Amino acid sequence: MKRALLIAVAAVGLMAAEPPPAPDRPLPDAAQEARAQRLFDDIRCVVCQHEAIADSPAGIAADMRGLVREQIAAGRTDKAIREDLVRRYGDFVLFKPPVRIGTWLLWFGPLAMLLAVGAALLVFARRRKMEISPLSSDEEARLADILAGEQLRRDPDAKPSDD
């Protein structure tokens, strides 16, 4: 009984796993294949997100490599291929997204944060310390009268050893 259950669980696990991608078929023309390899390094895998499709083992990366090769074989330019991938997957698919209003935060956000922190540190460093002026003779006399007339209150939580 336990063995049958173990086999059933293993079978379900194997069916749930993503099938391995079909092996890549390079283009017959070496120049076109070299061009495809250069494009693969500039395109991000949408599953792995930190790897280029050239290095990714994900099935979608294999599909994207096949799509790029098909478009190169059809005679499309690198720019047209990138635009098609951006149309399908968004600007995120490119490791170097284009500079436009929608991507300003990606391009200039880190620099703006660095400048803001630098400006705040500069303002903080230049802030003058408040100078404490000494008491005048009238203020010292008044303070002496206050302290002489007032009994010091003991801390209710204090112990004799704290004196």
Secondary structure, 3 states (H helix, E strand, C coil): CHHHHHHHHHHHHHHHCCCCCCCCCCCCCHHHHHHHHHHHHHEECCCCCCCECCCCCCHHHHHHHHHHHHHHHCCCCHHHHHHHHHHHHCHHHECCCCCCHHHHHHHHHHHHHHHHHHHHHHHHHHCCCCCCCCCCHHHHHHHHHHHHHCCCCCCCCCCHHHC
